[in-house]
Amino acid sequence: MDRRTVIKNLALVLGGAVLLPSCLHKDGSSYIQLRHISLNSDQQSLIADIADTIIPKTNTPGAKDLNLPAFVLKMLDDCYKKKDQEAFLKGLNEFNDLVKKKYNSSFSDLEVKDREAVLTGIENSGKPKGKGQAPARSFKPQKDLAVPPLNTFYWAIKQQTIFGYTTSQYFMTKQIVYELVPGRYNAHFPVKNLKTA
C-alpha cells in the first residue's frame, strides 16, 4: 500500500475524531452553529422541545422527526431583523424564568401536559382583552415591536414550526398530494353529469 495514502487516511480519521465531539450535544442531538444569533446547545434543545410540543409525534412524524428545530433556527438566524432576534433572545430568557418560577424545573424535564399548559398559557395571554383589538398571534414579528418579548419568542417558534411542517417533503407528499393546475385530463367523464347553463 502507498505510504501517502495511509498517512492521508490516518489524518482524515484523526481529524474526524477531533471534530466529532464538537458537532454533537451531550445527549447525541446535533448542535447548529448560527451566524447572527448566539444560542448554546441547551437553548437549541429548548427550542427543539417547544417545537416538538407544538407538533408532537403521533401516527405522523413530529417536529424533531422532520428536523423542524433546525429549520426554525435557520429562519430565525437568516430571516429576522436584528431587533427581532434580540427580542427573541430576551423572550427565551423570560420563558426560562417563567417555567423555573412556576414548576421549579426546566421545560425539558416537564411532563407533556405541563409543557402544553405552559405554551397554552402564553398563547392565551396574547388574546385580545377588549373589542376591536387584534390577537397577539396575528402580529408580524418584523412589523410590530409592541409585542412583549415572551410572545415574540413563542410565536416565532410556533409560526416557523408550522411553516416548516406544512412545507416539508413529508407533508407535501404524504398528507397533501399536490397536482399541478389544471389537473388530470379525464377523457371518460360522463356527459350526463355535466350541468347545462
C-alpha positions as CSV (number, residue, x, y, z in Angstrom):
1,M,0.0,0.0,0.0
2,D,1.2,3.5,-0.7
3,R,2.5,5.3,2.3
4,R,1.0,8.7,1.2
5,T,-2.5,7.2,1.1
6,V,-2.1,5.6,4.5
7,I,-0.9,9.0,6.0
8,K,-3.7,10.9,4.3
9,N,-6.4,8.4,5.5
10,L,-5.0,8.5,9.0
11,A,-5.1,12.3,9.0
12,L,-8.7,12.2,8.0
13,V,-9.6,9.7,10.7
14,L,-7.9,11.7,13.4
15,G,-9.4,15.0,12.2
16,G,-12.9,13.4,12.2
17,A,-12.3,12.1,15.7
18,V,-11.3,15.6,16.9
19,L,-14.2,17.4,15.3
20,L,-17.0,14.9,16.2
21,P,-17.4,15.8,19.8
22,S,-17.9,19.5,18.9
23,C,-20.7,18.5,16.5
24,L,-22.7,16.5,19.0
25,H,-24.6,17.6,22.0
26,K,-24.3,15.7,25.3
27,D,-27.4,13.7,24.5
28,G,-26.4,13.0,20.9
29,S,-28.6,15.7,19.3
30,S,-26.9,18.0,16.8
31,Y,-25.8,21.5,17.6
32,I,-26.2,24.1,14.9
33,Q,-23.7,26.9,14.6
34,L,-25.5,30.2,13.8
35,R,-24.1,33.3,12.2
36,H,-26.2,36.2,13.6
37,I,-27.6,34.9,17.0
38,S,-25.8,33.1,19.7
39,L,-27.6,30.1,21.2
40,N,-25.9,27.4,23.2
41,S,-26.8,23.7,22.9
42,D,-29.2,23.9,25.8
43,Q,-31.1,26.8,24.3
44,Q,-31.3,25.0,21.0
45,S,-32.6,21.9,22.8
46,L,-35.2,24.0,24.5
47,I,-36.4,25.3,21.1
48,A,-36.5,21.7,19.8
49,D,-38.6,20.7,22.8
50,I,-41.1,23.5,22.2
51,A,-41.4,22.7,18.5
52,D,-41.9,19.0,19.4
53,T,-44.6,20.0,21.9
54,I,-46.4,22.1,19.2
55,I,-46.2,19.2,16.7
56,P,-45.8,16.0,18.7
57,K,-45.1,12.6,17.2
58,T,-48.3,10.6,16.9
59,N,-49.1,8.3,14.0
60,T,-47.4,11.0,11.9
61,P,-43.8,12.3,12.4
62,G,-43.3,15.0,15.0
63,A,-41.2,18.2,14.7
64,K,-38.0,16.5,15.8
65,D,-38.5,13.7,13.3
66,L,-38.8,16.2,10.4
67,N,-35.8,18.2,11.7
68,L,-38.0,21.3,12.1
69,P,-36.0,22.7,15.0
70,A,-33.1,23.2,12.6
71,F,-35.5,24.9,10.2
72,V,-36.7,27.2,12.9
73,L,-33.2,28.2,13.9
74,K,-32.1,28.8,10.3
75,M,-35.2,31.0,9.7
76,L,-34.5,33.0,12.9
77,D,-30.9,33.4,12.1
78,D,-31.3,34.3,8.4
79,C,-34.7,36.0,8.0
80,Y,-35.3,38.0,11.2
81,K,-34.1,41.5,11.7
82,K,-31.6,42.2,14.5
83,K,-34.3,43.9,16.7
84,D,-36.5,40.8,16.4
85,Q,-33.6,38.5,17.1
86,E,-32.8,40.5,20.3
87,A,-36.5,40.3,21.3
88,F,-36.5,36.6,20.7
89,L,-33.4,36.1,22.9
90,K,-34.9,38.2,25.6
91,G,-38.1,36.2,25.4
92,L,-36.2,33.0,25.6
93,N,-34.7,34.2,29.0
94,E,-38.2,35.2,30.2
95,F,-39.6,31.8,29.1
96,N,-36.9,30.0,31.1
97,D,-37.6,32.2,34.2
98,L,-41.4,31.6,33.8
99,V,-41.0,27.8,33.7
100,K,-38.4,27.8,36.6
101,K,-40.7,30.0,38.8
102,K,-43.9,28.0,38.1
103,Y,-42.5,24.4,38.1
104,N,-39.1,24.8,39.7
105,S,-37.7,22.8,36.8
106,S,-36.6,23.2,33.2
107,F,-39.0,22.9,30.3
108,S,-37.3,19.8,29.0
109,D,-37.9,18.0,32.3
110,L,-41.6,18.7,32.4
111,E,-44.4,16.2,31.6
112,V,-46.2,16.6,28.3
113,K,-49.3,18.0,29.9
114,D,-47.3,20.6,31.8
115,R,-45.4,21.6,28.6
116,E,-48.7,22.1,26.9
117,A,-50.1,24.1,29.8
118,V,-47.1,26.5,29.7
119,L,-47.5,27.1,25.9
120,T,-51.3,27.4,26.1
121,G,-50.9,30.0,28.9
122,I,-48.6,32.1,26.8
123,E,-50.9,31.7,23.8
124,N,-53.9,32.8,25.9
125,S,-52.1,35.7,27.4
126,G,-51.9,37.2,23.9
127,K,-55.6,37.1,23.2
128,P,-57.4,40.5,22.9
129,K,-58.9,41.9,26.1
130,G,-61.4,44.2,24.5
131,K,-63.4,44.6,21.3
132,G,-61.6,45.7,18.2
133,Q,-58.1,44.5,19.3
134,A,-56.2,42.1,17.1
135,P,-54.9,39.0,18.9
136,A,-51.1,39.0,19.5
137,R,-50.7,35.9,17.3
138,S,-51.7,37.9,14.2
139,F,-48.6,40.1,14.6
140,K,-45.8,40.1,12.1
141,P,-42.5,40.0,14.2
142,Q,-40.8,42.3,11.8
143,K,-43.5,44.9,11.8
144,D,-45.0,45.0,15.3
145,L,-42.5,45.9,18.0
146,A,-45.1,46.4,20.8
147,V,-45.4,42.7,21.3
148,P,-43.8,41.5,24.6
149,P,-40.6,39.5,24.1
150,L,-42.1,36.4,25.6
151,N,-44.9,36.4,23.0
152,T,-42.3,37.2,20.3
153,F,-40.3,34.2,21.3
154,Y,-43.3,31.8,21.4
155,W,-45.0,33.0,18.2
156,A,-41.7,33.0,16.3
157,I,-41.2,29.3,17.1
158,K,-44.8,28.4,16.5
159,Q,-45.1,30.2,13.2
160,Q,-41.8,28.8,11.9
161,T,-42.6,25.3,13.1
162,I,-45.9,25.2,11.4
163,F,-44.5,26.8,8.2
164,G,-41.7,24.2,8.2
165,Y,-44.2,21.4,8.7
166,T,-46.6,22.5,6.0
167,T,-43.8,22.9,3.5
168,S,-41.9,19.8,4.4
169,Q,-41.4,16.9,2.0
170,Y,-43.4,14.6,4.2
171,F,-46.4,16.9,4.4
172,M,-46.4,17.8,0.7
173,T,-46.1,14.2,-0.5
174,K,-47.9,12.1,2.2
175,Q,-50.5,14.4,3.6
176,I,-51.4,16.6,0.7
177,V,-50.9,15.1,-2.8
178,Y,-50.4,18.2,-4.9
179,E,-51.4,18.2,-8.6
180,L,-50.3,20.9,-10.9
181,V,-53.0,23.1,-12.4
182,P,-55.1,22.4,-14.5
183,G,-55.0,18.8,-13.1
184,R,-55.6,15.5,-14.8
185,Y,-57.3,15.2,-18.1
186,N,-60.3,12.8,-17.7
187,A,-61.4,11.8,-21.2
188,H,-64.1,9.4,-19.9
189,F,-66.1,11.9,-17.8
190,P,-69.8,11.1,-18.3
191,V,-71.6,13.8,-20.3
192,K,-74.9,13.3,-18.3
193,N,-73.1,14.6,-15.1
194,L,-72.5,18.0,-16.7
195,K,-75.0,20.7,-15.8
196,T,-76.2,22.9,-18.6
197,A,-76.1,26.7,-18.1
